[in-house]
Amino acid sequence: MPADENISRERLGAAPGDVYTETIQEPTYEFKREHYFYHLIETNKAWTVMLVETGLIDESDGTQLLDAIADLEATGPEVLGEYNPQLEYFYSHMEHQLNERIGEDVAGNINIGRTRPEPLARMVTREQLLDILEQALSLRGTLLDLAERELETVMPQWTHYQHAQVSTVGHYLLAIVDSLERDTRRLLNAYETVNECTLGCGALAGASYDLDRQLVADLLGFDGFKENTIDCVGGGDHHMEPAAAMANMMVTLSRLCQDLYTWHTWEFDFVEIGDEFSGSSSMMPQKKNPYPFEYVRARAAHATGYMCSVHETLHNTNFQDIKDVEEDAVHPLFEAFEEVDRALRLLDGTVASAEFKADTMLERAAEGFASCSELAAKIDRQTDLTYRTAHRIVGDLVQRALSRDLDATAVDAELVNESAREITGESLDIDDDFVQSALDPKAFVEAHDVPGGPAPREVRRMIQDRRATLDEDRVDVANRHEKIEDASRELADRVESIYA
């Protein structure tokens, strides 16, 4: 058999067996051929440039290697052919093709100071992270547009799913935007962990060759190289951090979906999404089903499951180069990227189509005693009673109103004073205008003009601030894209300089 037909199995007496091939080796090869082919091409180019520029190989060998690599690149992943058990690994299949073109005497130089573990998963992961970040930024922009449109749309809010206080749709949506801002920070932090180059780490102890690891990192668009060579092959946080960041974000989006899903019911009737994002029933002709919220919630569950899978794959494993780190933790991470990307695009379009029903929400806010904390506050400010006493009066008032089948719009000064006399023994010096202005939902919102509160002026200020942050994050993500693209151009220039 030709020398390269058993590239790395000299220690072993046989090729991988049928069962091992069918269950592990061939599926792994196909996965890597699909996801890693062009990234291995790029790493081989960068490594060859480094070998030439450091004098570890001469330019003649370098140009032959680069010609062969370019030939493989032009043909595409199919050039590697079907899985060959004799070659065993994806990496070895590419080395075999190089050998076929220029012979092992030259092609074998690609292995100087290098073992199979490459930063290939890192290169795919950083691209996927940037795509997810762009989708998240788009959703933030959509939510900010909605918040600005609905900053005066008054609605009740809940604590423990009971009417609590009055807010606005814009104020609510800003809360989601703020949570997504934090999710963006987590994704960007994960990117920094991922974007470290591991080439030159050897099997775990580096190499005795005078390698230029920084040059290779620069040519591949990394922020730098991971220094400790054991950490290069044993570390797994570059899988765990992106998975955790995406799961965190999807939990946020799942909770948003649950609210919108509830508000979309006939009983609430607060919001309606566009028909183009809705489903029908094969039996019930009246149905308009907000399916996207169900789909996104399910994909949030998948994302948290994938995160657990990544973490558990690495749990209780040795801190070394092992398949758990190199291969198996990658699969659930890549699945998570696919699921999260679909969910973000679906939700972005769905919420952009949403129409909020301001009249219905205002009516429910007015009826549901959600402004009662402001009535207590006004009593406290108007009288010499403590807030706690005022709180007790209003609590008694609500009980009286409900026992008489009255909602908040029917409360007047006399009813308040019935409660005041019950609690303090005296009436309050108030009139109906005092009570009605305190319980008016719009007045409640305007009165809560405090930092972070629901008053339109404050919500408008927050929207402006969040748009500025969104612009900064867009520039940040664009710069990260540009760095990779600049590195690719620099690598192409360095390749050309070897031919010059």
N, C-alpha and C positions, 0 to 999 in steps of 0.2 A: 504494500500500500504506500502511496506517496507520503512523504514526511508529514505534510499538513493534514492528512486525513485522520490523524490522531493527535491533534494539536496539543492537547493538554492532558491526555489520559495515559501517558507512559507508565504512570504508577499503577494503573489498573489493567487487569487482564482481559477485560471485555467492555464492549460498548454498553450504554444503558439498555436494560432489558425492555421487553415489550410493555409490561405493566408500568414501569417507571416512566417510559417514554410517553405512553398514552395519557397517564394521569397527571404528570408533572412537567416533563421536559418539553413536549411539543406544545401544550397550551401556553407555557411560559414563553417559549420562543415566539409564538404567534402574537402574544400580547406585546412583547418588546418590539417585534418587527413593526407592528402597527403604530406604537406610540414613540419609539425611541430611534427609529432609523436615521432620520435627518439630524437628530441631536448627536448621535454617534458620529455621523459624518463631520459635523462641526467640531467635535472634540478631537477627532483624528486630524483634522486640518490644523487646529490650534496646537496640538501636541507636536505635529511635524514641524510647524513653524518654529516652535520653541527649541526643538532638537537641532534645527539648522542654526538658529541664531545663537545658541549657546555652544556651538561647535561639536556637539555630540554626534552628529552625522554630517556628511558633506552635502553641498548643495545639489550634487548630481543625484544622490539617493533621495534627497528631499523632493526634487522635482518629479522623480519617478513615482514616489509615494503620492504626491499631490495629484499627479495625472491619473493615477489609478483610483484615488478617492473621488475625483471629479467624474470619472467614468461611472462609478457606482451611483453617485448622486444623480447624474443625468438619467439613469435607467429607473431609479426608484426602488422601493422596498422589495419588489418582486425579483430583483436581481439576486437576492439571497437564496431564492428557491425554497422548496419545501424543507421541512425539518429533516436534518441528517443526524441520526444518533451518534455517528462517528465523530461529528464535530461538536456535539453536546450542547454548546451554548450559543446564544444569539451573537455575542461578541466574536466567537470563533468562526461563525458563518461568514461574518464580514472579513475577518482576517484571511479565511480561505479564499474569498474572492480576490483579495489583494494579491495573495500568493499566485493565484491563477494568472494574473495580469503581469506581474513584474518579478515573480519568483520570491521564494522565502528569504534569500540572501539580502534582499532589499526590504521587502515587506515586513520581515521579522523585526526591523528596527522600530516599528510602531509600538513595540512592547517594552522599549527601554525604560526602566524605572517605573513600570506601570503594571497594574493588575486589573482584572476585569471590572471591579466596582467603579462605576463612573458617576459623574454628577447628572446622569440622564434624567432620573426621576425629579431632581431639583429643577432642571431646565424645563421640563413639562409643567411641574407644579407652579413655578413662578409665572409662566404664561397663563395658566388657568386662574391663578390668583388675580392677575391683572384683569382678566376677562370678568371675573366675579366682582371685582372692585368697580369696574365700569358699569356693570349692571346695577350694583348697589347705589352708585352715585346717580344714575339715571332715576332710580326709584326715589331717592331723596329729593331730587329736583321736582319730580311729579308731585310728591307729597307737599312740598313747599308751595307749588303752584295752587294746589287745592286749599292749603291752609290760608293762603292769601285771599283766595276767592271766598272762603267761608269764615273769615276772621270775625264777622259780626253775626254769624249764624248761631243763635243761642240754643243750648241743649242741656238737659240734665246730665249729670255724671253720677256714678255710683261708687259706694264702698260696700264691700260684702254683698254686692248685687242688690243693694237697697238705695233708693234715692238719697243722695248725699248733699251735693251743692251744685250750683249752676256753673256751666262753663260755656265754651263755644266749640264748634267743630274744628276751627283753626287751632285753638289751644290744644285740643286733643291730638290733632295730627302732628303738631310740633313736638309733643311728647314722644311720638314714634320716631320722628326725625332725629331727635336727640339721642334716642337709643341706637338708631342706625349709625349716627356719628361715632358712637363708642364702638360699635361693631366694625366700622371702617378702620378705626385705630387698631383694633385687634387683628384685622386682616393685613394691614400695613406692617404691623410688628411681626406677624407670621412671615411675611415676605422677606423681611430682613434676616430672619433665621434661615429661611430656605436659600437665599441668594448668596451662599458662600460656596466657593469651589473646593472640591475635595481631590481633584486631580493632583497627582504627585505624592499621594499618601502611601503608595506602595500597598502591600498587603495589610500593614498596620504600623510599620516602622519607617515609612518613607523609603528613601533609596540612597545608595552611596554615590550615585551620579550627581553632578552639579546641576540640578534642575532649577529652572526659573518658574516657580509656582505662581508668582504674582503675574508674570506675563501671560500665562495660560488663563488665569482668572480674568484678566483684563480683556483678552481676546474673546472670551465667551460672555462678557457682559456681567460678570459677577461683581459684587461690591468688594470682594477680597477673597482670600482663601482661608478655609478653616485650618487653624494652626496645628492643633494636636492631632497627630496622625491616627491614633487609636480612636479619638472622637470622630474622625472622618468616616471610619468604617463601622463604628459601633453606635454612634448617636442616632436617635430616631425622632427627635423633637421636630425635625423638618417635615415629618409626616403628621405628628400629633397636633402641632400648633395650627396649621391650616384647617384640619378637621374640626378642632375645637372652636376656632373662630367662626367657621361656617355654621356649626351647630348652634352656637350662641345667637347668631344673627337669625337663623331660621326659627328659633324659639320666639324671638321678638315678632317676626312676621306671622307666625302661627297665632299669636295672641291678637295681633291686629285683625287677622282673618276671622277669628272667633267673634270679635266685637262686630265687625261688619256683617258677618253671617247672621248674628242675632238681630241686628238692626234691620236686616233685609226681610225679616219675617212680616207677615200680615199684621201680627199683634203689635210690633213696634212701628213698622212703616216709616223708618227714619231715612232710608237710603235705598236707591235702586241702581243696579249696574246696567250697562248697555246690553241690548239683546245679543250682540255679537259675542258676548262672553257668557251667555246663559244657555241653559239646556231646557228641554221640554220633557214631557212625560208621554209614554206610549199609551197610557190609559186615561190619564187625567188631563183634559184639554185646558184647564185653567192654569196649569203649572208654569212657573218661570223659576228655574232652579239656579241659584248662584254657585254652580259647581266649582269655579276656580278657587273659592275659599276652602272647599273640601280638599281639592288637589294639593294646594299649598300646605295645608295642615298635615296631610299625609306625607308630603315630601320633607316637612320639618321633622316628622318622626323618623323618616329614613335617614336624614342627616345626623340626628343624634345617635341613631343606631350605627351608622358608619363610623362616627367618632368613637363610640365604644369599641367597635371592631378594631380600629387602628390601635387604640390604647391597649386593648386586651391582647392583641397580637404581640405587642412588645412587652407586655407584663410578664415578669418572672423569666425573662430571657437573659442570656449572657450579654455583657457589654462588649461585643466583638462583631466582626463581619459574619453575619448569619443570614440565612434566607428569610427569617422573620422580618429583619430590617430591610434587606436588599430588595425583596420581592413581595412578600405577603402583605405587609402593611400598606403597600402601594395600591392594591386593588380596591379596597373600600374607600380610600382617599379619592381615587379617580372617579369612582361611582358617585361619591358625594358631590364632586365638582359638576358632574352632568346633571344630577338632580337639582342642585341649588341654582344652576344657570337657568334651567327650565322654569323653576318656581319664580325666580326674580323677574324674568321676562313676562310670565303670565300675570303676575300680580301688578306689575307696572302698568300693563295695558288695562287690566281690570279696574284698578282704582282711578285711572285717568278717565274712565267712562262713567264713574259714579256721579249720581245726582242726589244731593241731600235735600230732604224735605223740611225746609225751615219752619213752615207754619205748624206742622205736626210736632216738631221738636219743641218749639216755643210753647205750644199749648200744654204739652206734657210737663215741661219745666214749671209752668205757672200753676198747674194743678197739684203737683206732687210734693209740696212743702220743702222743695230743695233750697229755697231762699231763707229758711227759718233761722239759720245761724246769723244772717244779717239783721233780722228782727231783734234777736237777742242782743246783738252788738249795738243797735240803735237805742234800745232800752237802757243798756249800760251807759251809753254816752249821754242820754237825755236825762237820766235820773241819778240819784246817789246810790243806787243799788249796785252790788257787785255783778260781774258778768255771770258768776255761778248762779246767783239768785235769778238773774234775767233768763238764764238757760233753763232753770226749773220752771219759770212761768211759761216759757214758750213750749216746753215739753208737755206741760199740763194742757196748754192751749191745743196742741195737736191731738191729744187724746180726746178732748172735748169735741173738736171738730169731726173727727172720725166717728165718734159715737153718735153724732147727729147726721152722719152721711154727708158731710160738707167737705169740699176740697179747699185748697189754699186760696182760691180766688174768692171764696165766700167769707173769708175771715174779716171781721171789722174790729173797731176799737172796743166795742162792748164785750165781744167774746174774749179779747185779750184781757180786759179788766176783770172778767169773771175769774180767770186764772190768777190774775194778780192778787185779787182779794183772797183767793183760796190759799195762796202761798205766803203773802205778806200781811194780809188783813186790810190792805188799802188799795184803792184804785190808782192808776197811773194817769198823769196829765198828758194824754195823747189823744189824737183824733183819727178819723178814718184815713185821711191823707197820709198821716205818719205810718200807719200800718200797711196801706197799699203800696206806698213807695218802697217800704222795706221788703215786701214780698214780691215786688215786680222783678221778673228774671232779668230783663234788660238793665234795670237799675242796679241789680246785684252785680252783673258783669262789669258795668262801668265803675262801680265802687271799689272793685278789687283791682285797682290800678297800682299794683305793687310789682316789684321785680319777679318775673316768672309767672305773673298772674294772667287771668283771662281777658282783661280789658283790651279792647281793640288797639289802642295806642301802644300798649306794651307788647301785644302779640305782633303788631307790625314791626316794632323794633327788633324783636327776636327773629322774625323772618329775615330781616335785613342781615342780621349777624350770621344766621345759619347759611344764607346765600353766600356770604363772604367766605365762610369756612368751606362750603361746598366748592367754590371756585378754587380755593387753595388745594383742596384734595384732588380736584381734577388736574391741576397743574402737576401735583406730586405724582399721580399715576401716569400722566403723559410723559413726565421726565423719566420715569422708570422704563416705560416702553422705549423711549428715545435712547436710553443708555444701552439697551440690548441691541437696538438697530445700529447705533454708532459702533458698537463692538463688532457687529457683523461686517460693517463696511471696513473697519480697521483690519479685521482678519483677512478680508478679501485683498486689501492693499498689501498686507504683509506677504500673502501668498504670491501676489504679482511681483513683489520685489525680489522674491527668490528666483523667479524666472528671468529677471532683468540682467 
